[in-house]
Amino acid sequence: MDTVGKNAKKIEEYVRNQLQEDLEYDQMSLKEYIDPFTDEPVNKA
């Protein structure tokens, strides 16, 4: 019974999913440094 190929495939799928989740999280956690309505920089106060 050969499990090497199956494990590699599962690991590849897991890594791909982690990368996608990381990208989605980064998109949700981005702070806006430019006001989308006025195009003026946002104060960090």
C-alpha positions in Angstrom: 0.0 0.0 0.0 1.5 3.3 -1.1 0.6 6.3 1.0 3.4 8.7 -0.1 1.5 10.2 -3.0 -1.7 10.5 -1.0 0.0 12.3 1.9 1.7 14.7 -0.5 -1.6 15.5 -2.1 -3.3 16.1 1.3 -0.4 18.3 2.4 -0.5 20.3 -0.8 -4.2 20.8 -0.4 -3.8 21.9 3.2 -1.1 24.4 2.3 -3.2 25.8 -0.5 -6.2 26.2 1.8 -4.0 27.9 4.5 -2.6 30.4 2.0 -6.1 31.2 0.8 -7.3 31.7 4.4 -4.3 33.9 5.1 -5.1 36.1 2.1 -8.7 36.4 3.1 -7.8 37.3 6.7 -5.3 39.9 5.5 -8.1 41.4 3.3 -10.4 41.6 6.3 -7.8 43.1 8.6 -6.4 45.8 6.3 -6.8 49.2 7.7 -7.8 52.0 5.4 -5.1 54.7 5.3 -6.9 56.7 2.6 -10.5 57.7 3.0 -12.4 56.1 0.2 -14.8 59.1 -0.1 -12.3 62.0 -0.1 -9.1 60.3 -1.1 -7.4 62.1 1.8 -5.0 60.4 4.2 -6.6 59.1 7.4 -5.2 60.4 10.6 -3.9 57.6 12.9 -5.2 59.3 16.0 
